[in-house]
Amino acid sequence: MLILIKLAAIATVVIFFQTGKKHGENGYKWALIGFIGFALGFAISMTVIGETLISVAVACIVVYLTRSRLLKILANTRST
């Protein structure tokens, strides 16, 4: 299970970095935000639920919602 957690965290960092660069933002900042979101989502769900696979899924959902919210904020700031 540890490799699944590491792969999900790496995928999160890569996706956030590429998204940030694609939209002309600082990719490292976006990658850090994504990693912190994944780590917090995983840690909190692991504390509350206690099941590793479910915690990874919850962390991935948290990361997806964080990314969509960041993109929405970016679109709003560019349109005004």
Protein Blocks (a to p, Z undefined) as FASTA:
>chain_A
ZZmmmmmmmmmmmmmmmmmmmnopafklmmmmmmmmmmmmmmmmmmmnopaklmmmmmmm
mmmmmmmmmmmmmmmmmmZZ
